[in-house]
């Protein structure tokens, strides 16, 4: 039997995401996927789902969700207070949902991206091996108020009372682990010193495609041919601006690729807020 969830309020840039879309970069199709994959995988692990099951991802301002059909959900990511029918419930645990229940969130205190997982995953459109929403690939790039999303309802509940401890890992890691990018050795010693021994501030120029940093790095590098880029690539623009590419980034770029974030560091910077400071530490 199928159930549906209705968005009574859409929140801010709320989307359906899974682990991403792979094997289509040569056609210019971004990987997409959950901005914070650690929280995404946790949402599914709590429910014993396939690890790539689709979830709802929201950005800073949460949606309000009404469930039409019994199910079990999990809430991970941003630190906030979830309420089921105005009764406080727990993050990082299984939450029993019955037909007509309304889930809302209050007091978003830390982080940027929140996740709602559901038993067996949301059943949105499946295109090029993924349910992740992306403009010009899926019908819509995000969810809107009154949208209805299908899921498999459950006929029998077997929720667990155990609570998975999930530390606020993005607070603990202000220094992002990175590898040297292909053009790193083109930097001068002074540029490398600034890059690796100074803090940088997350700017308000940010979205699912990229995060721009406030501080600039003096740049006299020559222009380069367009070359492959990935989520986590740190580009240096002609003006000296540092741009960290994120999940919906383009597949090629013409700016020097001076650093490449590790997989975990991409999750960390995704949850950093505007005004937070980060540094870079090279790992082997």
C-alpha positions as CSV (number, residue, x, y, z in Angstrom):
1,X,0.0,0.0,0.0
2,X,1.2,3.5,-0.9
3,X,1.3,6.5,1.4
4,X,2.0,10.1,0.6
5,X,3.5,13.0,2.4
6,X,2.2,16.5,1.8
7,X,4.3,19.6,2.2
8,X,2.1,22.0,4.3
9,X,5.0,24.4,4.1
10,X,8.0,23.9,1.8
11,X,10.7,25.5,4.0
12,X,13.8,26.8,2.2
13,X,15.1,24.9,-0.8
14,X,13.7,21.6,0.2
15,X,14.5,18.8,-2.2
16,X,14.5,15.0,-2.6
17,X,18.1,13.6,-2.5
18,X,19.8,10.3,-2.5
19,X,23.5,9.3,-2.9
20,X,23.8,11.0,-6.3
21,X,23.9,10.4,-10.0
22,X,27.0,8.6,-11.3
23,X,28.4,7.8,-14.8
24,X,27.0,10.8,-16.6
25,X,29.7,13.4,-16.1
26,X,30.8,13.1,-19.7
27,X,27.4,14.4,-20.7
28,X,27.7,17.4,-18.3
29,X,25.3,15.9,-15.8
30,X,26.3,16.8,-12.2
31,X,26.6,14.2,-9.5
32,X,24.1,16.0,-7.1
33,X,23.1,14.0,-4.1
34,X,22.8,14.9,-0.4
35,X,24.9,17.9,0.6
36,X,25.9,16.1,3.9
37,X,26.3,12.5,2.9
38,X,27.2,11.5,6.5
39,X,23.8,12.6,7.8
40,X,22.1,11.2,4.7
41,X,23.6,7.7,5.3
42,X,22.8,7.9,9.0
43,X,19.1,8.7,8.2
44,X,18.9,5.5,6.2
45,X,21.0,3.4,8.6
46,X,18.6,4.2,11.5
47,X,15.7,2.8,9.4
48,X,17.7,-0.2,8.2
49,X,17.1,1.1,4.6
50,X,19.2,0.5,1.6
51,X,21.9,3.2,2.0
52,X,20.9,5.0,-1.2
53,X,17.2,5.4,-0.3
54,X,15.8,8.8,-1.1
55,X,15.3,11.3,1.7
56,X,14.0,14.9,2.1
57,X,16.7,17.5,2.4
58,X,15.9,21.0,3.7
59,X,18.1,24.1,4.1
60,X,18.1,26.1,7.3
61,X,14.3,26.8,7.2
62,X,12.4,23.4,7.7
63,X,9.3,22.2,5.9
64,X,6.1,21.1,7.6
65,X,5.1,17.6,6.6
66,X,1.7,15.8,6.8
67,X,1.8,12.0,6.4
68,X,-1.1,10.2,4.8
69,X,-0.2,6.6,5.6
70,X,1.5,4.7,8.4
71,X,5.3,4.6,8.3
72,X,8.6,5.1,10.2
73,X,10.9,8.2,9.8
74,X,14.2,9.4,11.0
75,X,15.6,13.0,11.4
76,X,19.3,13.8,11.1
77,X,21.5,16.7,10.1
78,X,20.9,20.2,11.6
79,X,20.5,20.5,15.3
80,X,16.8,21.4,16.0
81,X,13.7,20.4,17.9
82,X,11.4,18.1,15.9
83,X,7.7,17.9,16.9
84,X,5.2,15.2,15.9
85,X,1.6,16.6,16.4
86,X,3.1,19.3,18.7
87,X,4.8,16.7,20.9
88,X,8.6,16.8,21.0
89,X,10.3,13.8,19.5
90,X,14.0,12.8,19.1
91,X,16.5,13.2,16.3
92,X,18.7,10.3,15.2
93,X,16.1,7.7,16.2
94,X,13.1,5.8,14.7
95,X,9.8,7.8,14.9
96,X,6.5,6.0,14.4
97,X,4.1,7.8,12.1
98,X,0.4,7.1,11.7
99,X,-2.0,8.4,9.1
100,X,-2.6,12.1,9.5
101,X,0.4,12.9,11.6
102,X,2.1,16.3,11.1
103,X,5.9,16.7,11.5
104,X,7.4,20.1,12.1
105,X,10.6,21.6,13.4
106,X,11.5,24.4,15.8
107,X,14.7,26.1,17.1
108,X,17.1,25.3,14.4
109,X,20.3,26.0,16.3
110,X,23.2,24.7,14.3
111,X,24.0,23.4,10.8
112,X,22.5,24.1,7.4
113,X,21.0,20.9,6.0
114,X,18.4,18.7,7.7
115,X,17.2,15.3,6.6
116,X,14.0,13.3,6.9
117,X,14.4,9.6,6.0
118,X,11.5,7.3,5.6
119,X,11.1,3.5,5.7
120,X,12.2,2.1,2.3
121,X,12.8,5.7,0.9
122,X,10.7,8.2,-0.9
123,X,9.4,7.1,-4.3
124,X,9.9,10.3,-6.4
125,X,10.9,10.2,-10.1
126,X,13.9,8.0,-10.9
127,X,16.0,9.5,-13.7
128,X,19.6,8.5,-14.8
129,X,19.9,6.2,-11.8
130,X,18.9,8.7,-9.1
131,X,16.0,10.4,-7.5
132,X,18.1,13.5,-6.7
133,X,16.3,16.7,-7.9
134,X,18.3,18.9,-10.3
135,X,17.1,21.5,-12.8
136,X,16.8,20.2,-16.4
137,X,17.2,16.6,-15.2
138,X,14.1,16.2,-13.0
139,X,10.8,17.9,-13.7
140,X,11.4,20.4,-10.8
141,X,14.6,21.4,-9.0
142,X,13.0,21.5,-5.6
143,X,9.8,20.8,-3.7
144,X,6.9,23.3,-3.2
145,X,4.1,23.8,-0.9
146,X,1.2,21.3,-1.4
147,X,3.6,18.9,-3.2
148,X,2.8,15.2,-2.6
149,X,5.5,12.6,-2.4
150,X,4.8,8.9,-2.5
151,X,6.2,6.2,-0.2
152,X,5.5,2.6,0.8
153,X,3.4,2.6,3.9
154,X,3.9,-0.1,6.6
155,X,1.2,-2.5,7.9
156,X,3.1,-3.5,11.0
157,X,5.4,-1.4,13.2
158,X,8.7,-2.7,14.6
159,X,10.4,0.5,15.8
160,X,13.5,0.4,18.0
161,X,13.8,2.6,21.1
162,X,17.6,2.8,20.7
163,X,19.1,6.3,20.1
164,X,22.1,6.6,17.8
165,X,24.5,9.2,19.1
166,X,25.5,11.6,16.4
167,X,28.0,14.3,17.5
168,X,27.9,17.7,15.8
169,X,30.9,16.7,13.7
170,X,31.0,20.0,11.7
171,X,31.7,21.9,14.9
172,X,34.6,19.7,15.8
173,X,36.4,20.1,12.5
174,X,37.3,23.7,11.7
175,X,40.3,22.6,9.7
176,X,39.3,20.9,6.5
177,X,41.4,18.0,5.3
178,X,42.4,18.4,1.6
179,X,44.6,17.0,-1.1
180,X,46.8,19.1,-3.3
181,X,44.9,20.0,-6.5
182,X,46.3,19.6,-10.0
183,X,47.4,23.2,-10.1
184,X,48.6,23.5,-6.5
185,X,52.3,23.5,-7.4
186,X,51.7,26.5,-9.7
187,X,51.2,28.6,-6.5
188,X,54.0,30.7,-5.1
189,X,55.4,29.8,-1.6
190,X,53.7,32.9,-0.3
191,X,50.3,31.9,-1.7
192,X,50.7,28.4,-0.3
193,X,51.6,29.9,3.1
194,X,48.5,32.1,3.1
195,X,46.3,29.2,1.9
196,X,47.5,26.7,4.5
197,X,48.1,28.9,7.6
198,X,45.2,31.4,7.6
199,X,41.5,31.0,8.3
200,X,38.8,31.7,5.7
201,X,35.3,32.8,6.3
202,X,32.2,31.2,4.8
203,X,30.4,33.9,2.7
204,X,26.7,34.4,2.1
205,X,27.4,33.5,-1.6
206,X,26.5,29.8,-1.3
207,X,24.1,27.2,-2.7
208,X,24.2,23.5,-3.7
209,X,26.6,24.4,-6.5
210,X,29.4,26.1,-4.6
211,X,30.4,27.9,-1.5
212,X,32.5,31.1,-1.8
213,X,34.9,32.2,0.8
214,X,35.2,35.9,2.0
215,X,39.0,36.3,2.0
216,X,40.8,36.4,-1.4
217,X,44.2,35.0,-2.3
218,X,46.4,37.1,-4.5
219,X,46.4,35.5,-7.9
220,X,48.7,35.9,-10.9
221,X,48.2,32.4,-12.4
222,X,47.8,32.0,-16.1
223,X,44.4,31.0,-17.5
224,X,43.9,27.3,-18.2
225,X,41.8,25.2,-20.5
226,X,38.5,23.9,-19.1
227,X,39.3,20.7,-17.1
228,X,37.3,18.2,-15.0
229,X,36.2,19.2,-11.6
230,X,34.4,17.4,-8.7
231,X,32.5,18.2,-5.6
232,X,35.1,19.4,-3.1
233,X,37.4,21.0,-5.7
234,X,38.7,24.4,-4.5
235,X,39.0,26.8,-7.5
236,X,41.0,30.1,-7.5
237,X,39.3,32.7,-9.7
238,X,41.2,35.5,-11.5
239,X,40.1,38.0,-8.9
240,X,41.6,35.8,-6.1
241,X,38.3,34.5,-4.8
242,X,38.3,30.9,-3.5
243,X,35.3,28.8,-4.5
244,X,34.6,25.4,-3.0
245,X,32.5,23.3,-5.5
246,X,29.6,21.3,-4.0
247,X,27.2,18.5,-5.0
248,X,25.5,20.3,-7.9
249,X,28.7,21.7,-9.4
250,X,29.4,21.7,-13.1
251,X,31.6,18.8,-14.4
252,X,34.3,21.0,-16.0
253,X,35.8,24.4,-15.1
254,X,38.5,26.8,-16.3
255,X,39.8,28.1,-13.0
256,X,43.0,26.6,-11.3
257,X,42.1,23.6,-9.1
258,X,44.4,24.3,-6.2
259,X,42.9,21.9,-3.5
260,X,40.5,18.9,-3.3
261,X,38.5,18.4,-0.1
262,X,38.2,14.9,1.3
263,X,34.8,13.2,1.3
264,X,34.3,14.0,5.0
265,X,35.4,17.6,4.7
266,X,32.7,18.1,2.0
267,X,30.2,17.1,4.6
268,X,31.7,19.4,7.2
269,X,31.8,22.5,5.0
270,X,28.2,21.8,3.8
271,X,27.0,22.2,7.4
272,X,29.1,25.4,8.2
273,X,27.1,28.6,8.3
274,X,27.7,32.0,6.8
275,X,30.4,33.7,9.0
276,X,31.9,30.4,10.3
277,X,35.7,30.1,9.8
278,X,37.6,27.2,8.3
279,X,41.2,26.4,7.5
280,X,42.9,23.9,5.2
281,X,45.2,21.0,6.2
282,X,46.9,18.9,3.5
283,X,46.8,15.1,4.0
284,X,48.7,12.4,2.1
